[in-house]
Amino acid sequence: MAHQMKTFESGATLAAGLADRVAAALSAAIAGHGEATLAVSGGSTPKAFFEALSARTLDWAKVKVTLVDERFVPEDNPRSNHLLVKTHLLKNEAAAAQFVPLYQPEATIEEAAKTASGIVPGMTKPFDVAILGMGTDGHTASFFPGGDHLDAALDLKQPRRVMTMEAPGAGEARLTLSFSALQDAGLLVVHIEGGDKKAVLDKALAGTDEKDMPIRAVLERAQTTPDIYWAP
């Protein structure tokens, strides 16, 4: 499986190194086409990276930030990825960035997905930067084993869009960018930390069943070779 492995001695050095890399990619995109798009993931792993990136100097007013996936909860909910990003990334220098949420206060999650598909960046051309995480079950974005729309989410023939996903391991119903919207990002990163996640990654790399471990789709079929950032 194609990937580049980048190992750091600590979470802090990873956060700084990834922030430098992402800031450079966003600045290059702005220089190249006047704007930049960034899709980020939730969870506890990216907090230090968000904090580091928020302090990097670039033309943040020309950056649109969105989420790789989101729970179908309002932004003031403690489990909201929007809240996480607002708290840790959209401040300091990055306060000037424009955030485009996946969650929309529509009557149903299907309506919210349709609304979000019409406004979030990355729907008409590749993201400049997409940062993925990975769960201990081998999920990435909201591509969960057993997910009700997993096959469609991983189908690269399907259009770029925001989708709904429900799965036994997901808790709340989710909104997620399709694999087609993520796999060709200019910079594609899988950010994982800790020995447990490294063991999950090694298992993913040793097999091919995408339904069992959907992260394999990224490692095997993404158009952009993913960089794996890992620290113990």
N, C-alpha and C positions, 0 to 999 in steps of 0.2 A: 504494500500500500504506500502511496506517495505521501510523504510529509517531511518537514524539516523539524528536527527536535532541538529546542533551545532550552538548556538547563541552567538554572540560577541557584546560588547558594542559599538564598532565603526569599521569603515572600516580598520583603522590602526591596531587594535588589531587582526582583522580577517586576514589581510594580513600576519602579523607576525606568527600567529598560523598556518595558512595553509602552509606558507613557511617552518616552522619547520616540519610539518607532511610530506610534500612532500619530503623534503630533507632526512628525516629519511627513507622513503620508497625507495627512489632512492639508498641511501647508502646500505640498506639491500639487494636490488636487485643486486647491484654490488658485494657485499660480497657473495651472493648466486650463481650467474651465470656469473660474470665477466663483466656485462654490465647492462645498465638500459635504458628503453624507457619511454618517457613522451609525451603525447598528450595534447595540451593546446588550449584554445578557444580565440577568439578575442573580440572586443568590448571595451568599456571604463571600465567596471567593474574590469577586472583583472590587470590593470596597477600597482596598489600599491602592489599587490601580486607578480607580476613579479619583481618589483624593490627589494622587500624583498628577494625573492628566489635567485636573481642574486648574492646576497652577502653571501649566505650560503656556507660553506666550505664542499666540497665533491669532489670525483674524477670525475669532470665534463667531462674530456676527454673520459670517458667511457659511457657518456650519449648521446643518440640520442633523439632529440626533433623534433616533428612534430606538425601539426595543426589538430584539430578536423574538421575544415572546413575552406574554403577560397573562396574569390571572385575570379572570373577569370580575374584578373588584375595583371600586373607586380609588382614586389616588391617595386618599387619606387612610386607606386600610393598611395596617402594618405589614400585610403580605404583598402589597403592591410593588412591582418593580419600578413603576413610575416614582413612587415615594423614595425608593432606594437611590435612584439616579438623581432625583431632585436634591436629596440630602447630601450625597457624596460627590457628585460630578458637576451639577449645574450651579456652580458657585465660583468664587475667585475669578480667574480669567474667563472660565467657561460659562459664567453667568450670562454672557452675551449670546450664547448659542440659542438656536430655536429648537425647542423640543416638540416632537410630534408623537402623541401617545397612540398606542394600539387600542387601549380601552376607550370606548365611546359609550356615553350614557343612553344607549338605545334600549328598546324594550326587550330584545332578545340578543343573544350572543351572535347569532347568524347575521342580524342586522348590523351589529357593531363591526363584525368582520368586513362586511360590504362597505360600510362607511369608511373604515380605516384604510381599506384597499384603495380608496379614491384619494387619500390625502398623504399617506406616509411616503417618504422617499424610498428609492430602491425599487419602485414598481415599474418604471419605464426604462431604466438603465441600471447597470450594476452599482452597488454600493462602493464607495471608495474604501471603506474599512468596515469589516464585520467581525465582531468578537464573540465567539461561541464559548459556552461552558460544557461541562459533561457531568451527568449524575452517576452515582455508583451503580445504577441499573443500566448504564450505557446509553441513556437518552441525551440528546442535545436539542437546543431550541425546545419546542414542546413535542418533539418526535419521540413519544414514549412507546416502549414495548406494550403491545395490546391496545394502542390508541385507536379510537374509532375511525379516524381518517388518516391513518399512518401511510397506507399505500398511496393515496392521492398526494399527501404531503411530500413524499419522497420521489414522486414521478416528475422527472425533468421535462417531460413533454407538456406538463400542465403550465398555465401562465403564472407569472409572478403575482402573488397576492397574499393577503392576510387570511388565514384559515382558522376554523375552530378545531379544538381537540379535547376529547375527554378520554381519560385512561385510569385504570385502577390505581396507579402510583402517582397520579398528578394532583390529587386533592381537588381543588376547584377546577371548573371548566377553564380552558385556556384559549387565548388568541396567539397565533404563531405565524411568523413569516414562513412561506413555503420554501422548500429546499431550492427550488428554481430561482428564488429571489436572493438567496444567500451564497450559492455555490460559485459565483463568478465575481465576487468582490475583488477589488484591486489588491487589498490586503485581507487575507482570511486567517484568523488566529483561533486556535483552541487553547483556552487558558485553564489549566488545572494545577492543583497544589495538593501535596501530601502523598504519603505512601499508598493509601487506599486507592486514590484516583489513578496513581501510576500503575497499580496492579490491574485496575479495570481497563486502562488503556492497553496494557500488554495483552490482556485477554481479547480485546477488540481487534488488535492487530493480528492476532493468531487465528482469527476465524473470518467467515464471510457472510453469515446470516444477518442481514440488516434488520429484519423484524425482531430478532433476539436482542441486538445491540445497534440501535439506529445510528450511533456515531460512526459506524462503519461506512455509511453512505458518504459522509464527508471525507473520510480517509480514502475511500476507493473511487468515488465518482465526481468529486468537486472539480470544476474546470480549473480553478485556482488551487495550486498546491498549498495545503494548509500548513502554517507554522504552529507547532505545539510549544507553548510556553509552560514550563513546569519548574516548580521549586518544591523541595521537601517540606 
